[in-house]
Amino acid sequence: MTATQPERIFHIATASDWRRTLETGTYTTSTMGRTLAEEGFIHASRRDQVQGVFDRYYRGAGEHLVLLTIDPARLTDAEVRVEAVGDDTYPHVYGPINRTAVVDVVPLDRRGATETVISLWVKGMAARMGIALAVMAVVALVVLVAQRLA
């Protein structure tokens, strides 16, 4: 690691790829649909680059995404190189990412923003309230129809 490398690096992953990592202990997806073996490294970014990466490559993913926060100092079988890509630089992980190097995993919403526990709870509560209201409306309708037929 060089002095110019960030303390933490970030990688957008599909939730299914992350679940596989929980089983195997290593993460080996370079980017959506490409493996470490195919690409030669795993694409990563600084925090300020995450939204741009999401917008360019993941916006239409069609599956649940998570943001991995990686501590390069915890990588056991890989090295991070910050390399020029166009007019900017990006961290690339040369080797598999061991699960213990991933210090945080948060869901991303459809716009690429991180989901908090509270926002997930509110969304879940809103969905449950919507279902409850729909059920109450159906029950009220059935009661009204039954009263008119009686």
Contact map, one row per residue, 1 for C-alpha under 8 A:
111010000000000000000000000000000000000000000000000000000000000000000001000000111000000000000000000000000000000000000000000000000000000000000000000000
111110000000000000000000000000000000000000000000000000000000000000000000000000001000000000000000000000000000000000000000000000000000000000000000000000
111110000000000000000000000000000000000000000000000000000000000000000000000000000000000000000000000000000000000000000000000000000000000000000000000000
011111000000000000000000000000000000000000000000000000000000000000000000000000000100000000000000000000000000000000000000000000000000000000000000000000
111111100000000000000000000000000000000000000000000000000000000000000000000000001100000000100000000000000000000000000000000000000000000000000000000000
000111111000000000000000000000000000000000000100000000000000000000000000000000000000000000000000000000000000000000000000000000000000000000000000000000
000011111000000000000000000000000000000000000000000000000000000000000011000000000000000000000000000000000000000000000000000000000000000000000000000000
000001111100000000000000000000000000000000000100000000000000000000001111000000000000000000000000000000000000000000000000000000000000000000000000000000
000001111110000000000000000000000000000000011110000000000000000000001111000000000000000000100000000000000000000000000000000000000000000000000000000000
000000011111000000000000000000000000000000011110010000000000000000111100000000000000000000000000000000000000000000000000000000000000000000000000000000
000000001111100000000000000000000000000000111000010000000000000000111100000000000000000000000000000000000000000000000000000000000000000000000000000000
000000000111110000000000000000100000000000010000010001000000000011110000000000000000000000000000000000000000000000000000000000000000000000000000000000
000000000011111011000000000010110000000000000000000000000000000011110000000000000000000000000000000000000000000000000000000000000000000000000000000000
000000000001111111000000000000010000000000000000000000000000001111000000000000000000000000000000000000000000000000000000000000000000000000000000000000
000000000000111111100000000000000000000000000000000000000000001111000000000000000000000000000000000000000000000000000000000000000000000000000000000000
000000000000011111110000000000000000000000000000000000000000000100000000000000000000000000000000000000000000000000000000000000000000000000000000000000
000000000000111111111000001010000000000000000000000000000000000000000000000000000000000000000000000000000000000000000000000000000000000000000000000000
000000000000111111111100001000000000000000000000000000000000000001000000000000000000000000000000000000000000000000000000000000000000000000000000000000
000000000000001111111110000000000000000000000000000000000000000000000000000000000000000000000000000000000000000000000000000000000000000000000000000000
000000000000000111111111001000000000000000000000000000000000000000000000000000000000000000000000000000000000000000000000000000000000000000000000000000
000000000000000011111111111000000000000000000000000000000000000000000000000000000000000000000000001000000000000000000000000000000000000000000000000000
000000000000000001111111110000000000000000000000000000000000000000000000000000000000000000000000001000000000000000000000000000000000000000000000000000
000000000000000000111111100000000000000000000000000000000000000000000000000000000000000000000000000000000000000000000000000000000000000000000000000000
000000000000000000011111110000000000000000000000000000000000000000000000000000000000000000000000000000000000000000000000000000000000000000000000000000
000000000000000000001111111000000000000000000000000000000000000000000000000000000000000000000000011000000000000000000000000000000000000000000000000000
000000000000000000001101111100000000000000000000000000000000000000000000000000000000000000000001111000000000000000000000000000000000000000000000000000
000000000000000011011000111110000000000000000000000000000000000000000000000000000000000000000001111000000000000000000000000000000000000000000000000000
000000000000000000000000011111000011100001000000000000000000000000000000000000000000000000000011100000000000000000000000000000000000000000000000000000
000000000000100010000000001111111111000001000000000000000000000000000000000000000000000000000000000000000000000000000000000000000000000000000000000000
000000000000000000000000000111111111001011100000000000000000000000000000000000000000000000000000000000000000000000000000000000000000000000000000000000
000000000001100000000000000011111110000001100000000000000000000000000000000000000000000000000000000000000000000000000000000000000000000000000000000000
000000000000110000000000000011111100000000000000000000001100000000000000000000000000000000000000000000000000000000000000000000000000000000000000000000
000000000000000000000000000011111110000000000000000000000000000000000000000000000000000000000000000000000000000000000000000000000000000000000000000000
000000000000000000000000000011111111011000000000000000000000000000000000000000000000000000000000000000000000000000000000000000000000000000000000000000
000000000000000000000000000111101111111001000000000000000000000000000000000000000000000000000000000000000000000000000000000000000000000000000000000000
000000000000000000000000000111000111111111000000000000000000000000000000000000000000000000000011000000000000000000000000000000000000000000000000000000
000000000000000000000000000100000011111110000000000000000000000000000000000000000000000000000000000000000000000000000000000000000000000000000000000000
000000000000000000000000000000000111111100000000000000000000000000000000000000000000000000000000000000000000000000000000000000000000000000000000000000
000000000000000000000000000001000111111111000000000000000000000000000000000000000000000000000000000000000000000000000000000000000000000000000000000000
000000000000000000000000000000000001111111000000000000000000000000000000000000000000000000000110000000000000000000000000000000000000000000000000000000
000000000000000000000000000001000001101111100000000000000000000000000000000000000000000000011110000000000000000000000000000000000000000000000000000000
000000000000000000000000000111100011001111110000000000000000000000000000000000000000000000011111000000000000000000000000000000000000000000000000000000
000000000010000000000000000001100000000011111000000000000000000000000000000000000000000001111000000000000000000000000000000000000000000000000000000000
000000001111000000000000000000000000000001111100000000000000000000000000000000000000000001111000000000000000000000000000000000000000000000000000000000
000000001110000000000000000000000000000000111111110000000000000000000000000000000000000001110000000000000000000000000000000000000000000000000000000000
000001011100000000000000000000000000000000011111110000000000000000000000000000000000000001100000000000000000000000000000000000000000000000000000000000
000000001100000000000000000000000000000000001111110000000000000000000000000000000000000000000000000000000000000000000000000000000000000000000000000000
000000000000000000000000000000000000000000001111111000000000000000000000000000000000000000000000000000000000000000000000000000000000000000000000000000
000000000000000000000000000000000000000000001111111110000000000000000000000000000000000000000000000000000000000000000000000000000000000000000000000000
000000000111000000000000000000000000000000001111111111000000000000000000000000000000000000000000000000000000000000000000000000000000000000000000000000
000000000000000000000000000000000000000000000001111111100000000000000000000000000000000000000000000000000000000110000000000000000000000000000000000000
000000000000000000000000000000000000000000000000111111110000000000000000000000000000000000000000000000000000000000000000000000000000000000000000000000
000000000000000000000000000000000000000000000000111111111100000000000000000000000000000000000000000000000000000000000000000000000000000000000000000000
000000000001000000000000000000000000000000000000011111111110000000000000000000000000000000000000000000000000000100000000000000000000000000000000000000
000000000000000000000000000000000000000000000000001111111110000000000000000000000000000000000000000000000000000100000000000000000000000000000000000000
000000000000000000000000000000000000000000000000000111111110000000000000000000000000000000000000000000000000000000000000000000000000000000000000000000
000000000000000000000000000000010000000000000000000011111111100000000000000000000000000000000000000000000000000000000000000000000000000000000000000000
000000000000000000000000000000010000000000000000000011111111100000000000000000000000000000000000000000000000000000000000000000000000000000000000000000
000000000000000000000000000000000000000000000000000001111111100000000000000000000000000000000000000000000000011100000000000000000000000000000000000000
000000000000000000000000000000000000000000000000000000001111110000000000000000000000000000000000000000000000000000000000000000000000000000000000000000
000000000000000000000000000000000000000000000000000000001111111100000000000000000000000000000000000000000000000000000000000000000000000000000000000000
000000000000000000000000000000000000000000000000000000000001111100000000000000000000000000000000000000000000000000000000000000000000000000000000000000
000000000000011000000000000000000000000000000000000000000000111110000000000000000000000000000000000000000000000000000000000000000000000000000000000000
000000000000011100000000000000000000000000000000000000000000111111000000000000000000000000000000000000000011000000000000000000000000000000000000000000
000000000001111000000000000000000000000000000000000000000000001111100000000000000000000000000000000000000011100000000000000000000000000000000000000000
000000000001111001000000000000000000000000000000000000000000000111110000000000000000000000000000000000001111000000000000000000000000000000000000000000
000000000111100000000000000000000000000000000000000000000000000011111000000000000000000000000000000000011111000001000000000000000000000000000000000000
000000000111100000000000000000000000000000000000000000000000000001111100000000000000000000000000000001111100000000000000000000000000000000000000000000
000000011110000000000000000000000000000000000000000000000000000000111110000000000000000000000000000001111000000000000000000000000000000000000000000000
000000011110000000000000000000000000000000000000000000000000000000011111000000000000000000000000000011110000000000000000000000000000000000000000000000
000000111000000000000000000000000000000000000000000000000000000000001111111000000000000000000000000011100000000000000000000000000000000000000000000000
100000111000000000000000000000000000000000000000000000000000000000000111111000110000000000000000000010000000000000000000000000000000000000000000000000
000000000000000000000000000000000000000000000000000000000000000000000011111000000000000000000000000010000000000000000000000000000000000000000000000000
000000000000000000000000000000000000000000000000000000000000000000000011111100000000000000000000000110000000000000000000000000000000000000000000000000
000000000000000000000000000000000000000000000000000000000000000000000011111111100000000000000000110110000000000000000000000000000000000000000000000000
000000000000000000000000000000000000000000000000000000000000000000000000011111000000000000000000110000000000000000000000000000000000000000000000000000
000000000000000000000000000000000000000000000000000000000000000000000000001111100000000000000011110000000000000000000000000000000000000000000000000000
000000000000000000000000000000000000000000000000000000000000000000000000001111110000000000001111100000000000000000000000000000000000000000000000000000
100000000000000000000000000000000000000000000000000000000000000000000001001011111000000000001110000000000000000000000000000000000000000000000000000000
100000000000000000000000000000000000000000000000000000000000000000000001000001111100000000111100000000000000000000000000000000000000000000000000000000
110010000000000000000000000000000000000000000000000000000000000000000000000000111110000000111100000000000000000000000000000000000000000000000000000000
000110000000000000000000000000000000000000000000000000000000000000000000000000011111000011110000000000000000000000000000000000000000000000000000000000
000000000000000000000000000000000000000000000000000000000000000000000000000000001111100011110000000000000000000000000000000000000000000000000000000000
000000000000000000000000000000000000000000000000000000000000000000000000000000000111111111000000000000000000000000000000000000000000000000000000000000
000000000000000000000000000000000000000000000000000000000000000000000000000000000011111111000000000000000000000000000000000000000000000000000000000000
000000000000000000000000000000000000000000000000000000000000000000000000000000000001111110000000000000000000000000000000000000000000000000000000000000
000000000000000000000000000000000000000000000000000000000000000000000000000000000001111110000000000000000000000000000000000000000000000000000000000000
000000000000000000000000000000000000000000000000000000000000000000000000000000000001111111000000000000000000000000000000000000000000000000000000000000
000000000000000000000000000000000000000000000000000000000000000000000000000000000111111111100000000000000000000000000000000000000000000000000000000000
000000000000000000000000000000000000000000111100000000000000000000000000000000000111100111110000000000000000000000000000000000000000000000000000000000
000010001000000000000000000000000000000000111100000000000000000000000000000000011110000011111000000000000000000000000000000000000000000000000000000000
000000000000000000000000000000000000000011111000000000000000000000000000000000011110000001111100000000000000000000000000000000000000000000000000000000
000000000000000000000000000000000000000011110000000000000000000000000000000001111000000000111111100000000000000000000000000000000000000000000000000000
000000000000000000000000000000000000000111000000000000000000000000000000000001111000000000011111000000000000000000000000000000000000000000000000000000
000000000000000000000000000100000001000111000000000000000000000000000000000011100000000000001111100000000000000000000000000000000000000000000000000000
000000000000000000000000011100000001000001000000000000000000000000000000000011000000000000001111110000000000000000000000000000000000000000000000000000
000000000000000000000000011100000000000000000000000000000000000000000000001111000000000000001011111011000000000000000000000000000000000000000000000000
000000000000000000000000111000000000000000000000000000000000000000000000001110000000000000000001111111000000000000000000000000000000000000000000000000
000000000000000000001100111000000000000000000000000000000000000000000000000000000000000000000000111111000000000000000000000000000000000000000000000000
000000000000000000000000000000000000000000000000000000000000000000000000011000000000000000000000011111100000000000000000000000000000000000000000000000
000000000000000000000000000000000000000000000000000000000000000000000111111000000000000000000000111111100000000000000000000000000000000000000000000000
000000000000000000000000000000000000000000000000000000000000000000011110000000000000000000000000111111111000000000000000000000000000000000000000000000
000000000000000000000000000000000000000000000000000000000000000000011110000000000000000000000000000111111000000000000000000000000000000000000000000000
000000000000000000000000000000000000000000000000000000000000000000111100000000000000000000000000000001111100000000000000000000000000000000000000000000
000000000000000000000000000000000000000000000000000000000000000001111000000000000000000000000000000001111110000000000000000000000000000000000000000000
000000000000000000000000000000000000000000000000000000000000000001110000000000000000000000000000000000011111000001110000000000000000000000000000000000
000000000000000000000000000000000000000000000000000000000000000111100000000000000000000000000000000000001111100001110000000000000000000000000000000000
000000000000000000000000000000000000000000000000000000000000000111100000000000000000000000000000000000000111111111100000000000000000000000000000000000
000000000000000000000000000000000000000000000000000000000000000010000000000000000000000000000000000000000011111111100000000000000000000000000000000000
000000000000000000000000000000000000000000000000000000000010000000000000000000000000000000000000000000000001111110000000000000000000000000000000000000
000000000000000000000000000000000000000000000000000000000010000000000000000000000000000000000000000000000001111110000000000000000000000000000000000000
000000000000000000000000000000000000000000000000001001100010000000000000000000000000000000000000000000000001111111000000000000000000000000000000000000
000000000000000000000000000000000000000000000000001000000000000000000000000000000000000000000000000000000001111111100000000000000000000000000000000000
000000000000000000000000000000000000000000000000000000000000000000100000000000000000000000000000000000000111100111110000000000000000000000000000000000
000000000000000000000000000000000000000000000000000000000000000000000000000000000000000000000000000000000111100011111011000000000000000000000000000000
000000000000000000000000000000000000000000000000000000000000000000000000000000000000000000000000000000000110000001111111000000000000000000000000000000
000000000000000000000000000000000000000000000000000000000000000000000000000000000000000000000000000000000000000000111111100000000000000000000000000000
000000000000000000000000000000000000000000000000000000000000000000000000000000000000000000000000000000000000000000011111110000000000000000000000000000
000000000000000000000000000000000000000000000000000000000000000000000000000000000000000000000000000000000000000000111111111000000000000000000000000000
000000000000000000000000000000000000000000000000000000000000000000000000000000000000000000000000000000000000000000111111111100000000000000000000000000
000000000000000000000000000000000000000000000000000000000000000000000000000000000000000000000000000000000000000000001111111110000000000000000000000000
000000000000000000000000000000000000000000000000000000000000000000000000000000000000000000000000000000000000000000000111111111000000000000000000000000
000000000000000000000000000000000000000000000000000000000000000000000000000000000000000000000000000000000000000000000011111111100000000000000000000000
000000000000000000000000000000000000000000000000000000000000000000000000000000000000000000000000000000000000000000000001111111110000000000000000000000
000000000000000000000000000000000000000000000000000000000000000000000000000000000000000000000000000000000000000000000000111111111000000000000000000000
000000000000000000000000000000000000000000000000000000000000000000000000000000000000000000000000000000000000000000000000011111111100000000000000000000
000000000000000000000000000000000000000000000000000000000000000000000000000000000000000000000000000000000000000000000000001111111110000000000000000000
000000000000000000000000000000000000000000000000000000000000000000000000000000000000000000000000000000000000000000000000000111111111000000000000000000
000000000000000000000000000000000000000000000000000000000000000000000000000000000000000000000000000000000000000000000000000011111111100000000000000000
000000000000000000000000000000000000000000000000000000000000000000000000000000000000000000000000000000000000000000000000000001111111110000000000000000
000000000000000000000000000000000000000000000000000000000000000000000000000000000000000000000000000000000000000000000000000000111111111000000000000000
000000000000000000000000000000000000000000000000000000000000000000000000000000000000000000000000000000000000000000000000000000011111111100000000000000
000000000000000000000000000000000000000000000000000000000000000000000000000000000000000000000000000000000000000000000000000000001111111110000000000000
000000000000000000000000000000000000000000000000000000000000000000000000000000000000000000000000000000000000000000000000000000000111111111000000000000
000000000000000000000000000000000000000000000000000000000000000000000000000000000000000000000000000000000000000000000000000000000011111111100000000000
000000000000000000000000000000000000000000000000000000000000000000000000000000000000000000000000000000000000000000000000000000000001111111110000000000
000000000000000000000000000000000000000000000000000000000000000000000000000000000000000000000000000000000000000000000000000000000000111111111000000000
000000000000000000000000000000000000000000000000000000000000000000000000000000000000000000000000000000000000000000000000000000000000011111111100000000
000000000000000000000000000000000000000000000000000000000000000000000000000000000000000000000000000000000000000000000000000000000000001111111110000000
000000000000000000000000000000000000000000000000000000000000000000000000000000000000000000000000000000000000000000000000000000000000000111111111000000
000000000000000000000000000000000000000000000000000000000000000000000000000000000000000000000000000000000000000000000000000000000000000011111111100000
000000000000000000000000000000000000000000000000000000000000000000000000000000000000000000000000000000000000000000000000000000000000000001111111110000
000000000000000000000000000000000000000000000000000000000000000000000000000000000000000000000000000000000000000000000000000000000000000000111111111000
000000000000000000000000000000000000000000000000000000000000000000000000000000000000000000000000000000000000000000000000000000000000000000011111111100
000000000000000000000000000000000000000000000000000000000000000000000000000000000000000000000000000000000000000000000000000000000000000000001111111110
000000000000000000000000000000000000000000000000000000000000000000000000000000000000000000000000000000000000000000000000000000000000000000000111111111
000000000000000000000000000000000000000000000000000000000000000000000000000000000000000000000000000000000000000000000000000000000000000000000011111111
000000000000000000000000000000000000000000000000000000000000000000000000000000000000000000000000000000000000000000000000000000000000000000000001111111
000000000000000000000000000000000000000000000000000000000000000000000000000000000000000000000000000000000000000000000000000000000000000000000000111111
000000000000000000000000000000000000000000000000000000000000000000000000000000000000000000000000000000000000000000000000000000000000000000000000011111
